[in-house]
Amino acid sequence: MPAIQVRGLVKSYGDINAVDDVDLTVETGEVFALLGPNGAGKTTTVEILEGHRTPDSGTVHVLGHDPSDGDRSFRERIGIVLQEGSVEGEFSVHEVLTFYGSMYPSRMATSDLIELVGLEEKADSRVKSLSGGQQRRLELALGLVGDPDLLFLDEPTTGFDPSARRQAWAVLENLTALGKTILLTTHYMDEAQHLADRIALIDRGRIIAEGTPETLGGRAEGATRISFSLPAHVDGSTIPLDLATSRGGRYELVSHAPTRALHQLTTWAIGAGIELERLEVDRPSLEDIYLELTGEN
């Protein structure tokens, strides 16, 4: 059984369809990223899945439950990490996790949680003394304290510096190794690329694309961009490819047959004894696809 299965989900606020006939399936044990612009319907969809909002129509099954029923056995199996949390600052990390853990019939050991999120050196420190990144790790630990089968993560690394983000990714990868299912929302395309098994893109309340990070929106079949520079003494007009154009002293071509184009280009360069400087071969990035599909480019 999928961890999440949604069919025909609709939620309106007056004349605005925040969620408009959404179908969604999240398999058990996968990391699923729900992406979209602000106001696209992400938050409303996730809040319905968490049981915090009731849909107008459609069917929703999360871990085999209807979230809107508010069943305690359902809530004990999910963990939620909001974009902004608030934890009692006067307690230590160990005290906070032990206290919250006492509310669950099934729980992760406090020491295991602290190790999982990398707060061993801060276990006895007061929450108010933690850095922003450390507090975010504590919030993640609180989402896991009940040993949930499904974890909802809302913008988990917002405000993190690059090093802290990489550390957070390592923590989430540890969770997938434990068999947890994760539903992730994020505005960082590299985060979705790195963590997600599959991605759904929502815009104006509708799912407009779904697939793996490599295939979303036809990315795998998209044109490849080849770019390079030539030594100053080389005449670019001798390049045997009509699509090559000079752009700020750099040459670029876009091809749906990159292997053939590269073969022609490198054969010419080798024959002429020319080094192709800063040669780069790039497919459309996930961000390129996102901007194209949402019309934000």
N, C-alpha and C positions, 0 to 999 in steps of 0.2 A: 504494500500500500504506500502511495506517495506520502511524504510528510505534509504537503500542502496540495490541495486540489480545489480550484476555483472555477466555476462555470457561470457565465452570464452575469457577472457582478456589476451592480448598478448602485450608485449613491449620488443623490442630487441635493443641492442646497438652493432652494428657490428655483430659478431658471437655469442654474449652472449645474451641468453634469460633471461632478468632480471625478467620478469613475463611471465609465460608459461601456458596458458590455465586455468586461475583462475576463479572459480565460487565462489560467495560470496553473502550472504544475511544477512543484519542487520535489525532487526525488529525495528519499531518505539518504542521509550521509553526504549530500553535496553542498557546496557553497554556491548560493544563487544571489546574483546582484540585480537589484531593481534600480535602474537609472532613469533620469529624466530631469527636465528643467524645473525650477521652482514653480509650484502651482500646477504641475502636470498630473497630480493624482497619486503620487508615491505615498505621501503621509497618510492620506485617507485610506488607501488600500492596506497599508501595513497596520493601521489602527483597527481596521475590521478584522484582519487576521489575528491580531492580538486579543480581540474581544472587547476593545474599548469603544467601538462604534458598531451600530447595527446597519446592515445594508438595506436598501429599499427593495431589491430583488436579486435573485441569483442564489447559487448554492456555494457554501464555503465549508470545507472540511480541513481541519488542522489536527494532525495526529489522531485522526478518526473522530474528532469532536466538532460540533458546531460552536465556534468561539463565543457567539452571542448568548449562549446559554449560561455562561459564567460558571461552568462546572469546576469545582475545586480540583478534581483529579486532572483536568486539563491544565489549569494554571500552574500546578506543581510540576508539570513537564516542560514548561517553556521558561526561557530567561529573556529579559529585555534590558538592553543597554541604550538609554536615550542619549541624544546629542549633548544635552547638558544635564548633569546630575548634581545632587546635593547630598553630601555625607557629613555626619556629625564630626566636627573638627577636633573636639576635645578627646576623642577616643583614639586608641592606637589602631593600626591596621589589623592586628590580630584580634583585638577586642570587637571591632566592627564586624569582621567576618564571622567570628564565633557567635555573636549575638544574632545576626541575620540567619545564620545556619540553623540556629536552634528552632526556627519557625517551620522548618521543613522536615517531613518524615524521612525523606531520603536526601542526603547532603554529601557534598564533597568535604573531605577533611581540610580544616583550616590550613594546616601546614602544606598540604598538596596544592591548594589554591594559591597560596603565597608564592610557592615555587613556580607554578605554572605561569603566573603573570610577571615573574621576575622581581618580586619585592622582598626577597629574603633579607636584604640589609636594612629594610625599613619596617620590618614586622612589628617592632616595638615603638616606632615613631608615631607621634600624633598626626592625624590626618591633615590638620591645618599646616603642618610643616612640609608636606609633600609638594613637589613641583607639579605643574599642570599635567605633564605626561604621566607622572607617577599616580596622580589622582585618577587619571583616565584608566590606568591599569587596575586600580582598586575598583572602579565602577564596573569594569569587565569582570573582575573576580566576584563582585556582588551579583552580576547577572548569571554567574555559573554556580553560585553557592548551593542551589537546590539540585545540582547535577542534572540540568535539563537535557531533554532530547533535542530540543529546537531552540536556537538562540537568535533573537532579533537584534541586529546591530544598526543603529542609526548614526551615520557619519562618525565611525569610531575613531578616526585619526584627525578630525578637524582641529587645527591649531597646533599640530605636532610639527617639530622640525624634522628634516629628512631622516636623521638618525633614529629618532623616537618612532617615526612611522615604520621604519624597517623592523624595529624591535617588536612593534605591535603586530606586524604581519607574521613574524615568527611565532608569536603567541597564538594567533588564529590558525596557523598551520598545525600547531600542536593539538588544537581542538579537533580539527578534521581527522587527525590520527587517532583520536579517541572515539571517532564515529559520530560526532555531533553534526546535526544539520544546521546550516547558518543561512539566514536571509539578511543580506547586507544592502544598505543604501549608502551611496557615496557620490561625491562630485569629482573625485579623483579618478581619472581614467586609468592611470597606471596602477592604482590600487585594485580596480576591477579586473584589469588585465592579469595582474599577478595572482589574485586570490580566487577569482570566480571560476567555477566549472562551466556555468552557463549564465547568460545575461538576458534580461528583458528590458526593453526600452519603452517607457510610457510617455505619452505626450497628449495633452488635451483629453486626458482620461482614458485613452485607448492604448493598448499594446501595439506598437508600430513595427517592432522588430524583436526577434528572439533567436538566440543561438549561442555558440561558444564564443569566447573572446576572439578567436581566429576567424570565425565565419559570420559574425553578426553583420547584417546588412549587406551581405555579399562581399565582405572584406577579402576573403580568400581568392575571389575571382577578380578583384579590383586591379586596376592598372598599377604597374610598378614604376616608381620614379627613379631614374638613374641620373646622377649628377657628378660632375668632375670639373677640374680646372686644368688648363694647359700651361706649359711654360710660356713666358712672354714672347719668345721668338717664333712660336708656332702659329701658323695661319689656320684658324678654326674653320675656314671655308673648305678645307680639304677633308673634313670629317665625312665619311661615307654614309651619313644618316641624315635625311632631310628634316627629321624632327628635332635635331639638336639646335638650340638657340642660345645666344649669349644673354646672360642675365647678371649684370654687375660683375662681368669678368668671369662668370661661372657658366658652364654649359649644362643643359638639362634636357632630358627627353622622358616622355611617358610612354610606356609600351605595355601591351597585353601579352607580348611574347618576349619577356626579358632575357631568356636564355639566348635566343637568336640575336637580339640586339647587343647583348654583352659580347657575344662571340664576334660579331662584326666590328664592334668598337675596339676590343682588345687586339684582334688580328691586325687592324689598321695601326694601332699604336705600337705594337711590337715590330711590325714591318717598317715603321718610320723611326724606330728607336726613340719613341716618346714615352715618358712616364705620365700616366694619368694621375694627377695630384688630387688628393682628397676624394678619391672615388667612393661614392656611396650608393647603395642600392636599398630602396625603402618601399615597402608596401604602404597603402593608406593606414594611418594609425587608427586606433580605436577612437581617439578624439576626433580625427577627421570624419569618421563614419558617424559619430554622435552628432557633430555639428551639421553634417549634411542632412541627416534624417530629421533632425528637429528644426531645421531651417535657421539655426543660429549663426551660421558662418557668413 
